[in-house]
Amino acid sequence: MSLFSRKTKTETETGPQVVLAIEGMHCTSCGLLIDDELEELPGVRSAGTDFRTQRTTVRLEETAAVDADALVSAVARAGDYKARLTA
């Protein structure tokens, strides 16, 4: 996916969200790869990964039916990363 086609993220986005803890990131580029994979999933509005906190916030569409396994699998497709839902 090209950086020019990335979805626009805003701080004011509303809707359901899921926070994932990510292991294996080495830099901000790792976060961009993870965001790109997550944003390809149907029902995902946006993803924002923070390398410093090792967390990704995934914003979902209001009526999205995205399960945790799909999110974890998308993170693994981005590279040698492991994800888990935070409590």
C-alpha positions in Angstrom: 0.0 0.0 0.0 1.4 3.4 -0.9 1.8 6.1 1.7 -0.2 8.4 -0.5 -3.3 6.2 -0.1 -3.2 6.0 3.7 -6.5 6.8 5.4 -6.6 10.2 7.2 -6.5 9.9 11.0 -7.9 12.5 13.2 -7.9 12.9 17.0 -11.7 13.5 16.9 -12.6 10.1 15.4 -15.4 8.4 17.3 -16.7 4.9 17.3 -15.6 1.7 18.9 -11.9 1.2 19.4 -9.6 -1.6 20.3 -6.1 -1.2 21.8 -3.4 -3.8 21.0 -0.1 -4.3 22.7 2.6 -4.9 20.1 5.9 -6.8 20.5 8.8 -6.7 18.1 8.7 -3.1 16.8 12.1 -1.5 16.3 11.2 1.9 14.8 8.3 4.1 13.6 8.4 2.4 10.2 7.4 -0.8 11.9 4.3 1.1 13.2 3.5 2.3 9.7 3.6 -1.3 8.3 1.3 -2.4 11.1 -1.1 0.4 10.5 -1.3 -0.4 6.7 -2.1 -4.0 7.3 -4.8 -3.2 9.9 -6.4 -0.6 7.7 -6.8 -3.2 4.9 -9.3 -5.1 7.1 -13.0 -4.5 6.4 -14.6 -2.6 9.2 -11.4 -0.9 10.3 -11.7 2.9 10.0 -8.1 3.7 11.1 -5.1 2.4 13.0 -2.5 4.4 14.9 0.6 2.8 16.2 2.8 4.5 18.7 6.3 3.0 18.7 7.2 4.6 22.0 4.3 3.0 23.9 4.3 -0.2 21.8 0.5 0.2 21.4 -1.9 0.4 18.4 -5.3 2.0 18.6 -7.7 0.6 16.1 -10.8 2.6 15.3 -13.7 0.5 14.0 -16.7 1.4 11.9 -19.9 1.7 14.0 -21.3 -1.6 12.9 -18.0 -3.5 12.3 -17.8 -7.2 13.0 -14.0 -7.5 13.3 -12.7 -10.1 15.7 -9.6 -10.1 17.7 -8.0 -13.0 15.7 -8.3 -11.0 12.5 -6.5 -8.0 14.1 -3.7 -10.2 15.5 -3.3 -11.9 12.2 -3.0 -8.6 10.3 -0.3 -7.5 12.7 1.6 -10.7 12.1 1.3 -10.2 8.3 3.1 -6.8 8.7 6.3 -8.5 9.9 7.8 -10.3 12.8 5.4 -8.7 15.3 3.1 -10.2 18.0 -0.1 -8.5 19.1 -2.5 -9.0 22.0 -5.6 -7.2 23.1 -5.1 -5.0 26.2 -7.5 -5.1 29.0 
